[in-house]
């Protein structure tokens, strides 16, 4: 059953500290855990960036840096249009 909610629970969507608006979507499929980084554009659109399979407790810094780079590229390209 699908139930609408006002806020997405943190177990599904978590803000990544010290990243200026970068979030992590959490997806569990059987015993595997996946993460997809995203941000909000003007509060209306969710922009998805890189994803990876999480194998340790801590999110790898290289994945966060990759997402931040993609986020910068997205907003820089948007400014140029």
JODAPE-V368340 format. One record per pair of residues at least 24 apart in sequence whose C-alpha atoms are under 10 Angstrom apart, sorted by the first residue. I is the first residue (numbers start at 0). J is the second residue. Records with the same first field share a line. If there is no record, write none. Layout:
I = J / J
//
This chain:
12 = 36 / 37
13 = 37
14 = 38
15 = 58 / 63
18 = 63 / 64 / 66 / 67
19 = 67
20 = 67 / 70
21 = 46 / 48 / 63 / 66 / 67 / 70
22 = 47 / 48 / 63 / 66
23 = 47 / 48 / 49 / 50 / 58 / 63 / 66
24 = 50
25 = 50 / 52 / 53
26 = 52 / 53
27 = 52 / 53
34 = 58 / 62
35 = 62 / 66
36 = 62 / 63 / 65 / 66 / 67 / 69 / 70
37 = 66 / 67 / 69 / 70
38 = 66 / 67 / 70
40 = 73 / 74
46 = 70 / 73
48 = 73
//
